Amino acid sequence: MSLKEIFQNFQAKKADFIELTRGYTLLTSAAPWFVAAAAASVSSHFYSDVKIKLFTTFLSFIAIICVHLGVNLLDDYIDVKKKLNEGIPLDKIKFEDKVRNKAGLIINGTYSFKAVKIILGVLFGTGILAGIYFTFLYGRIIPFYAVLAGILCILYPVSSKFYLSEIIVGTVFGPLLVMGSYTALTGLYLHKLFIMSVAIGLMIVVLLDTHNIMDFDFDKKTGKNTLCTLTGSKKGALILLGAEILIAYLIIIYLALTKQFSCWILASVILTLPLAVKLIVSLNDYNNMKDLKFVPKWYLGSMENWDKIREEHIEYFMYRFYIARNLGFYFCVILALVCFFTIKINYIYI
């Protein structure tokens, strides 16, 4: 086999793995981690042992990615098992999922159940081993974050009965991920970073509510309870989404005005505002059933695999989904850069 064939085979397997684990959602966890890592990297504690801290930074990133992909895959695996238990043959299983062919590679046999279990073992095993290592470094505060996140993940499948799904996801990918990562890298707690993490969590909820607005009719029909359906209408759901963005921006403005962070964090509001407006306008067009053409633009951020999306005729969905995802990602990246370049470091070498 030539090097070109080996590379093509690797690319194909990588693409399959990304689809299997819904890797396109990784920005949801990577973005908050960037903020935590940036704030930690300019902590005086970080410079007590730079080599160890560089290793722990890399390890925390790998752990976050593995756990996130593991949760995605476990969710699909459990859903497939439920369908099988209902007596539906594997090749007849279908899911209502516009974002991607949910569990498609499990259903078509590309990945066997044995292979899925092995992958889950590797992904969660990596996360658990990393957690044990960080516990050894900083004590029981690390298991506290892990156990709390685990409890929320366990409650997630039934949380929709109480309109709590979005709140749980926003909490896990906002305050818990940011503060857990920061503590894992420094052993410290930073109150002002916790306040910022609430704004980050809200941006994650915006992504979910973007999805839920476009699934509003289906969710109402099937009795699925979301914050969007709780408002009673698509217009109310859109107002809710706008309020979430506004509150996130107000938190950042508060942190800047009270000088808890540099005023440069306002760039996260100013530079992402056009994306936020575009998202709200586009969702309003969706609610009013306007027939539009969807053309990715560079200033809207990455919209990967667009040709495939167009073939599947889900541009109307993924276009808005990508904008919401990129809004949260850019929001976090700007905050991370500002933290990294503006937080004053008091060096302490041990």
N, C-alpha and C positions, 0 to 999 in steps of 0.2 A: 504494500500500500504506500502510495506516494505521500509526501508531506502535505500536498494540497488536499488529498483525500482525507488524511487524518484531521486536518484543520476543519474541513467541511463537516466531517462526522462529529467533531467536537462542537461546532457551532449548532448543528442540528440537535444534539443532546442537551446543550445549554438552553436552547429555545424551548425544548420540551419540558425541561426542569422548571424554567420560569413560568410556563403555562400551568404546570402541575401545581406549583406552590403559589400561584398568582403573584409572581415577583414584581409585577408592574405596580403593586401597592407599596413597595418598600420605601418609597419617599415619605410615606406616612410616619414611619418610625425613624428613618434616617434623619429627617429634618429636625425633629426635636432633639435627637442625640447630638447634632452639630452644635446646638445652643449650649447644651450641658457640657460638651467637650471643650468648647471655646471658653466658657466661664471657668472651667476647671483648669485649663492650661495656663491661665494667667493668675491662678491662685498661688500664694507663697508656698503652700503645702506641696504643690506640684513640683517645685524646684528643690525639695528636700532630697529627692532621688530621681533625677530626670530619666535615667535608663529604665527603671522600674515603671515609672509613670507612663512612658511611651508604650511600654508593653501592655500595661493595664488599659490604656486608651484603645489600642488596637483590639485587645481581647473583649472589651466592653462592646465595641462596635460589632464584632463577629457574633457575640452572644445575642445582641439585640436582633440582628438580622436572622439568626437561626431560630430564635423563639418566635419571631413574627411569621416566618415562612412555615414553621411547624404548626402554629395556630391556624393559619390559612388551610394547610393540608389536612389537619385533623378535622376541621369543620367540614370539609368536603367528604372526607372518609366517613365520618359519622352520618352525614346526610345520605350517602350511598348505602350504608349499612341499614339505615331506617327503611329505605325503599325496598331493599332486599327482604327485610323482615316483614314487610307488608305483602310479600309474595310477588313483587314485580321483578321480572327477569332483568339481569344486568344490562343487556343490550336494548331494553325497552325503557330504561330510566331516563327521564327528562326533568330539567329544572327550569324555572322561570328566572333566568339570569341574563340580562342584556349586556352586562359588562364583558363577559367572556363565556365560553362554553364551560359552565361550571362542572368540575369533576370529569370533563370530557376524556382525558387521557386515562382515567381509571375505568370509565364506562366502556371505552373502546378497546381496553386490554393492553394499551401501550405500557402501562405500569400495573403489575399484578398486585394483589393485596399484600403478598409477602414483601414485595419491593417497597410498597408504601410504608409498611410497618418498619422496615429497615431504615428508610429515609427519616421517618418520624423519630426513631430511636437515636439516629445520629444528630438530628437537629436539636431535639430536646436534651439529649445527653450532653451536647456541647454547652447549652445554656446552663444546665445543672452544674456541670463541672466548673464553669466560670463563676457561678454563684458561690460554690464552695470555696473557690480561691479567694474571692472578694470577702467572704465571711471570715476567712482566716486572717485577712489583712485588717479588717475594720470591725469585726464583731457582729453582734446580732441585729444591728440596724439593717444590714443587707437582707437577711431572711425576712425581716419585717416587710420590706418593700416587695420582696418576691411572693410572700404568702398573701399579702393584700391583693397584689395583681392576680395571683392564682385564684383567689376567692371570687374576684370580680369576673374573671374569665369563666369560671364554673357557673356563675349566676347568669352569664350572658344569654345562654339559650332560652331561659325563661323570663328574661328581663323585659321582653317586648310586651308581656302581659300587663306590665305596670308602666309602660312608656319610658323605660329606663335604659334602653339599648344605647342610644346616642350618648347619654350621660356617662355610662360605663366606659365606652370607647374613648370619649374625650378625657376622662379621668386617667385611664391607663396610658394613653399616648400623649397626654399632657403632663400634669403634675407628677404622676408616678414614674414615667419614663425619664423625664428631665431630672427630677430630684434623685431618683434612684441611680441614674448614671453619674450625676455630679457627686453623690456620696461615695459611689464605688471608685471614683477617681481621686477623691480628696479625703474621704472620711469625715467630711464636714456637711453642715446644713446652711443654706444661704436664703434668708427669708425673702429678699427682694427677687431672687431667682424663682422662688415659688410663685410669687405674684405674676411674674412674667409667664410662667408655665401655664397659668390659668388662661391667658390670652392664646397661647399655643394650642391648648386643649380645645378652645372654642373654634379655632381654625380647622381642627380635625373634624369637629362636629359639622362644620360648614360643608365639608366633603360628603359626609353621610347624608346630610339633609338635601344636598344637590341630587344625590341618588334617589332619596325618598320622594322628592317633589316629582321626579319623572316616573316614579312608581306609585304615585298617589292613588290613582284609580284602582290599580291592582291590589294595593295594600288594603284599601277600603273594602273591596270586594271579598277578599280572603280573610278579613278581620285582623290583619296585622296592625299592631299598635305602635305608632312612631310619634315623635314630637310633631311631625308634619300633619298626620291625620288628627292629632289632638286639637289642632287649630281649627279643624272643621272644613277648610277649603284650601285650594291651591294658592289663592291670593294670600290667605293667612299664613300659609307655610312659607311663602316667599318673604313676607314681612318678618317672620321669625328668623329666617336665614339672614336677612339684612341686619336685624338687631344683633345677631351673634357676631357678625363682622364689625358692627359699630362698637359693641362692648369690648371686643378684642383691641380695636384701635384706641378706645378711651383708656384702657389699662396701660397701653404703651405711652400714651400722652401723659397720664398720671405719673408714671415712673420717670419720665423725662422732666416734667415740671417740678417734681419733688427732688430732683437731682439724685435719685437712687441709681440711675444709669446716665450715661452721656446723652445729651440732647440729640446726638446722631442717631439714636434708636428711632427717632421720628421718621427716618428714611424708610423704615419698614412700612410705615403708614403711607407716606407720600409715593413711594415707588410701586407699591402694590395696589394702590387705589384704582388705577385704570383697569387692572385685572378684576378687581372686586366689582366695579361698575359693569364691566363687560359680562361677568357672570350673572349679575342680577338682571341685566337687560336681556340676555340670552334665555334665561329661565322664564322671564316674563313673556318672551316670544313663544316659548314652548307652551306655557299655560294658555296662551291665546291662539295656539295651533297655527302659527304663521309658517308658511312654506318657504324655507330658506336653504341656501347652499352653504355648506360648511367647508371653509378653506383654512387650513392651519396657517398661522402667521408666526413669524419668529418671535414677536413680542408677546405672544400668548404662551410661550414655553414649549417644551418638548411634547410632541404628540406622536409617539412611536407606533410603528406598524400601521400607518394610516391606510396603505393600499389594501391590507387585509381587512381592516375595519370597513372600508368602502365596499369591498366584495361582500361582506356580511350584512351590509345595509344598516349599520348601527352608528353611522356618523353623528346623527342627531343626539345620541346618548353619550358617546365617548367624547365628543367635542366639548360638551359642558362638564363632563366628569374630569377631563384633563385640565380644563381651566381651573376648576375648583382645587384639584390636586396641586397644580403648579402655584396657585395663589398661596396655599399653606406652605409649600416648600420655599418659595422666594421670601415669604414673610419670615420664616425661621432662619434661612441662610443670611439674610441681612442682619437680623438680630445677633447671630453668631459672629459675623464679621465685626460688628460694632463692639461686642463684648471683647473680642480678641484684641482689637486695636486701641481700645480706649480705657479699659479697666487698668488702674494703676497697680503695678506689682511691687510688693515689698519682699525682696528676695531673702530667703532664709535657707542657708545651706547646712546640711547635717553631715 
